[in-house]
Amino acid sequence: MAYTTLISIILSHFLLLTTKTLAGKVPAIIVFGDSSVDSGNNNQISTVLKSNFEPYGRDFYDKKPTGRFCNGRIPPDFISEAFGLRPFVPAYLDPAFSISDFAEGVCFASAGTGYDNATSDVLEVIPLWKEVEYYKEYQKKLEAYAGKKKAKYIIKESLYLISIGTNDFLENYYSMQSQRSSQYTEDQFQDFLVQLAQNFVNQIYRMGARKISLTGVPPMGCLPLERATNYVGGNGDGCNEKYNNVAKHFNVMLSDLVERLNEELTGIRVVFADAYNLLLQMITKPSSYGFEVSSVACCGTGLFEMGFLCDKLSPLTCTDANKFVFWDAFHVTDKTNHIISDFLMEHVLDQFL
Ligand SMILES: *[C@@H]1O[C@H](CO)[C@@H](O)[C@H](O)[C@H]1NC(C)=O
């Protein structure tokens, strides 16, 4: 990031703090999950699943491709800003940032990962258990940097954003090479994932986390890639209803889990951040939200390009991503992320303000 932007961000941040005094109810945003929230960790590992090149990031600060799978910002960035913190959450593995930055927000997420270890194996990305290992390491560094007492406070009072699950279905269970689909029925697989989600929340709870937002999965069957595949399969050009039903069912299970966690774990506050219906509305009625296109993505033909297939050589990439719900065949635009984040701040995360 260029100095000028960094300085202007720091300045506006000071102004925000001095004028609004949102004063530290949430001292930091701590992020776990997949590409929906990865701010650049995959840049530092050897996977093909990266996005640190143009046109990714063309509407980010300094038009910088950061490794976010978006033209601009992703939900943790908007949410961090809404809490009066920095307007972006840096990736833990990014060498341009250090513990003084991470004390106010840190992202452990990795594009392509899932609850299931077998999901992160598919594209050789960071498994969820490894994200937890990094979080452990972060706690040690935080203690050394801020002192034991302050570190404990940050760990306890921070807001934890967890957004993961889509790849367990689309990259793993429903992929042609999947072993899981021969081991588990669809229902058993969902039970398995919910168990893993429960284990994960228990784990970070034991490590000190108390304020947690667990994100549901989106209408997966309406991602442009799945729509295109559905079309090629000859089932019409609409969304893949089966995948949408799986997503809806899985969200109900996650929401039940959230209820149980709140009952079982003393002092925890878990909320279920469900944007399924909102995103489906944007897809079915794009004009109500100021969009023009929702069935295909901005990048390339909009049908299949993402990651290395969406680069500056991709022909046909749209000029104004604000007209599109989807940025690439798997991920939404900055504008969509902004609308979703505002909705979550207003209806779900407001209790942490
Ligand atoms: C996933 O892998 C880690 C590291 O090998 C292991 O500790 C964990 O038990 C595995 N999880 C499952 C559900 O197999």
The ligand as an SDF file (V2000), in Angstrom:
LIG
                    3D

 14 14  0  0  0  0  0  0  0  0999 V2000
   -7.8220  -32.6740   10.5390 C   0  0  0  0  0  0  0  0  0  0  0  0
   -6.4110  -32.7060   10.5310 O   0  0  0  0  0  0  0  0  0  0  0  0
   -5.7780  -32.3600   11.7580 C   0  0  0  0  0  0  0  0  0  0  0  0
   -4.2810  -32.3180   11.5480 C   0  0  0  0  0  0  0  0  0  0  0  0
   -3.8150  -33.4790   10.9950 O   0  0  0  0  0  0  0  0  0  0  0  0
   -6.1920  -33.3450   12.8420 C   0  0  0  0  0  0  0  0  0  0  0  0
   -5.6310  -32.9600   14.0680 O   0  0  0  0  0  0  0  0  0  0  0  0
   -7.7210  -33.3850   12.9430 C   0  0  0  0  0  0  0  0  0  0  0  0
   -8.1160  -34.3750   13.8580 O   0  0  0  0  0  0  0  0  0  0  0  0
   -8.3390  -33.6580   11.5830 C   0  0  0  0  0  0  0  0  0  0  0  0
   -9.7930  -33.5650   11.6900 N   0  0  0  0  0  0  0  0  0  0  0  0
  -10.6140  -34.5790   11.3850 C   0  0  0  0  0  0  0  0  0  0  0  0
  -12.0650  -34.3710   11.6280 C   0  0  0  0  0  0  0  0  0  0  0  0
  -10.2230  -35.6260   10.9220 O   0  0  0  0  0  0  0  0  0  0  0  0
  1  2  1  0
  1 10  1  0
  2  3  1  0
  3  4  1  0
  3  6  1  0
  4  5  1  0
  6  7  1  0
  6  8  1  0
  8  9  1  0
  8 10  1  0
 10 11  1  0
 11 12  1  0
 12 13  1  0
 12 14  2  0
M  END
$$$$
